[in-house]
Amino acid sequence: MLALTCASAHADEGLARISELGDRDLVAQSQKAKAKPKAPKYTSVEDESESSTGLFKGNPPPESSNLFFGFGRDFWDAWGLQGRFAYRVLDKGFVPELNNSIYLEGGVGMTFYGSRGGQDGVTGFSLLATVRWDFQLNDYVIFFADLGAGYTGVSNSKQDFVKGANLWPALGVGAIVNVTNEWAVRGDLSYQFLGVGLLHRF
């Protein structure tokens, strides 16, 4: 009789233990079901601005100097040759969130005016100094604007018969298309020069 009583007590204790474990499991499952899933982590606007993969992001070319030689129309009046040397003075320009840089650019030019004022072979020789502001769209394309001044001396004293003689404002825009890291094609649209040429970085 005593053995039966002990066995019954042990059975009741086991059932109570199983019931307690079952209740804990149900509570845990209920809490897990009620828990809200974590929201995915998205890149913020601030993080995106530091990325080098977006438009106008990243850094300028590592080379700080470049040479340009081009051919086109000078002063929208005559054919000419233009040479430029530019040196980067600011890796980051005045718009911190964009890939922009500042160059000081100087140049020389030769304009072939031809026959002017009853004189053949009239030629202009130009000097130029500008500030060039580059905006790099991506690894291949750079847009720029330049502002400065220049001076053209005209042969045979025919400055009254040509455009661009004496002092003039240098104002324009353009684009640079990279072919390799060192070589690019540059196009200018400005008062002083409408043309294309090759640019070399070093």
C-alpha positions as CSV (number, residue, x, y, z in Angstrom):
1,M,0.0,0.0,0.0
2,L,2.8,2.3,0.9
3,A,4.5,1.5,-2.4
4,L,1.4,2.4,-4.4
5,T,1.1,5.7,-2.5
6,C,4.7,6.6,-3.3
7,A,4.3,5.7,-6.9
8,S,1.2,7.8,-7.2
9,A,3.0,10.8,-5.6
10,H,5.9,10.5,-8.0
11,A,3.4,10.3,-11.0
12,D,1.6,13.4,-9.8
13,E,5.0,15.2,-9.4
14,G,6.0,14.2,-13.0
15,L,2.7,15.4,-14.4
16,A,3.1,18.7,-12.6
17,R,6.6,19.1,-14.0
18,I,5.5,18.4,-17.5
19,S,2.6,20.8,-17.2
20,E,5.0,23.5,-15.9
21,L,7.4,23.0,-18.8
22,G,4.5,23.2,-21.2
23,D,3.2,26.4,-19.8
24,R,6.7,28.0,-20.1
25,D,7.0,26.9,-23.7
26,L,3.6,28.4,-24.5
27,V,4.6,31.7,-22.9
28,A,7.8,31.8,-24.8
29,Q,6.1,31.1,-28.1
30,S,3.5,33.8,-27.3
31,Q,6.2,36.4,-26.6
32,K,8.1,35.4,-29.7
33,A,5.0,35.9,-31.8
34,K,4.3,39.3,-30.3
35,A,7.8,40.5,-30.8
36,K,8.1,43.0,-33.7
37,P,10.6,42.1,-36.5
38,K,13.6,44.4,-36.8
39,A,13.4,46.9,-39.7
40,P,16.0,46.6,-42.4
41,K,18.9,49.0,-42.2
42,Y,18.9,51.4,-45.2
43,T,21.7,53.7,-46.2
44,S,21.0,57.2,-45.1
45,V,21.4,60.3,-47.2
46,E,24.4,61.2,-45.2
47,D,26.0,57.8,-45.8
48,E,25.2,58.0,-49.5
49,S,26.9,61.4,-49.8
50,E,30.1,59.7,-48.7
51,S,29.9,57.1,-51.4
52,S,32.1,57.2,-54.4
53,T,29.6,55.4,-56.6
54,G,26.9,58.1,-57.0
55,L,26.9,61.0,-59.5
56,F,29.2,63.9,-58.6
57,K,30.7,61.8,-55.8
58,G,34.2,60.6,-55.1
59,N,37.5,62.5,-55.6
60,P,39.1,64.4,-58.4
61,P,41.9,62.8,-60.5
62,P,45.1,62.2,-58.5
63,E,47.1,64.3,-61.0
64,S,47.1,67.9,-60.0
65,S,48.3,69.4,-63.3
66,N,47.1,69.2,-66.9
67,L,48.0,70.5,-70.3
68,F,45.5,71.2,-73.1
69,F,46.0,71.9,-76.8
70,G,43.0,72.6,-79.0
71,F,41.8,73.9,-82.3
72,G,38.6,75.9,-83.1
73,R,37.1,79.3,-83.5
74,D,38.5,82.2,-81.5
75,F,36.1,85.0,-80.5
76,W,33.5,83.4,-82.9
77,D,35.5,85.2,-85.6
78,A,38.5,83.3,-86.9
79,W,40.2,79.9,-86.7
80,G,42.9,79.6,-84.0
81,L,45.1,77.4,-81.8
82,Q,44.9,77.4,-78.0
83,G,47.2,76.0,-75.3
84,R,46.4,75.8,-71.6
85,F,48.2,74.8,-68.4
86,A,46.1,74.2,-65.3
87,Y,47.1,73.5,-61.7
88,R,44.6,72.3,-59.1
89,V,44.7,74.6,-56.0
90,L,41.6,73.0,-54.2
91,D,40.8,69.3,-54.2
92,K,37.4,70.1,-52.7
93,G,35.7,73.2,-54.1
94,F,32.9,75.3,-52.7
95,V,30.2,72.6,-52.7
96,P,31.4,70.0,-50.1
97,E,28.8,67.4,-50.9
98,L,29.8,67.3,-54.6
99,N,33.0,66.2,-56.3
100,N,34.2,69.6,-57.4
101,S,37.7,71.2,-57.5
102,I,39.3,74.5,-58.4
103,Y,42.1,75.1,-60.9
104,L,44.2,78.1,-61.8
105,E,44.6,78.1,-65.6
106,G,46.8,80.1,-67.9
107,G,47.1,79.9,-71.6
108,V,48.4,81.2,-74.9
109,G,46.7,81.4,-78.3
110,M,47.2,82.2,-81.9
111,T,44.3,83.5,-84.0
112,F,44.5,83.5,-87.8
113,Y,42.3,86.5,-88.9
114,G,43.4,86.4,-92.5
115,S,42.6,89.5,-94.6
116,R,41.4,92.4,-92.5
117,G,41.4,96.2,-93.2
118,G,43.1,95.7,-96.6
119,Q,45.9,93.7,-95.1
120,D,46.6,89.9,-95.6
121,G,47.9,87.6,-92.9
122,V,46.5,89.4,-89.9
123,T,47.3,87.3,-86.8
124,G,46.5,87.6,-83.1
125,F,48.6,86.5,-80.2
126,S,46.7,86.0,-76.9
127,L,47.5,85.5,-73.2
128,L,44.8,84.2,-70.8
129,A,44.4,83.7,-67.0
130,T,41.3,82.1,-65.5
131,V,39.9,80.2,-62.6
132,R,38.4,76.9,-63.7
133,W,35.8,75.1,-61.6
134,D,35.4,71.4,-62.3
135,F,32.4,69.2,-61.4
136,Q,33.2,65.5,-61.9
137,L,30.0,63.6,-62.9
138,N,31.6,60.2,-62.8
139,D,34.9,58.5,-63.7
140,Y,34.5,59.5,-67.4
141,V,32.9,63.0,-67.6
142,I,33.8,66.3,-66.0
143,F,31.9,69.6,-66.5
144,F,33.6,72.9,-65.9
145,A,33.2,76.7,-66.0
146,D,35.9,79.3,-66.2
147,L,36.2,83.0,-65.5
148,G,39.0,85.4,-66.0
149,A,40.5,87.8,-68.5
150,G,42.8,87.9,-71.5
151,Y,44.7,90.1,-73.9
152,T,45.3,89.8,-77.6
153,G,47.8,91.7,-79.6
154,V,47.1,92.0,-83.3
155,S,49.7,92.2,-86.1
156,N,49.8,95.1,-88.5
157,S,47.9,97.3,-86.1
158,K,44.6,95.9,-87.4
159,Q,42.9,95.6,-83.9
160,D,40.0,97.8,-85.0
161,F,39.1,95.3,-87.7
162,V,39.0,92.1,-85.6
163,K,37.2,90.7,-82.5
164,G,39.1,89.9,-79.4
165,A,41.7,92.6,-79.7
166,N,43.3,94.1,-76.6
167,L,41.6,93.2,-73.2
168,W,38.6,90.9,-73.1
169,P,36.7,88.8,-70.6
170,A,37.3,85.1,-70.4
171,L,34.0,83.4,-69.6
172,G,32.8,80.0,-70.7
173,V,31.8,76.4,-70.0
174,G,33.0,73.0,-71.2
175,A,33.3,69.3,-70.7
176,I,36.2,66.8,-70.4
177,V,35.7,63.2,-71.4
178,N,38.3,60.8,-70.0
179,V,39.9,58.3,-72.4
180,T,42.5,57.0,-69.9
181,N,43.6,58.2,-66.5
182,E,46.1,60.5,-68.2
183,W,44.4,61.4,-71.5
184,A,41.1,63.1,-72.2
185,V,39.2,65.0,-74.8
186,R,38.2,68.5,-73.8
187,G,35.6,70.8,-75.4
188,D,35.2,74.5,-74.8
189,L,32.2,76.8,-75.4
190,S,33.3,80.3,-74.5
191,Y,33.6,83.8,-75.9
192,Q,37.3,83.3,-76.4
193,F,37.3,79.8,-77.8
194,L,34.8,77.4,-79.4
195,G,36.7,74.1,-80.1
196,V,38.0,70.8,-79.0
197,G,41.4,69.3,-78.2
198,L,43.5,66.9,-76.2
199,L,44.2,67.1,-72.4
200,H,47.0,65.4,-70.7
201,R,47.3,65.0,-66.9
202,F,50.5,64.7,-65.0
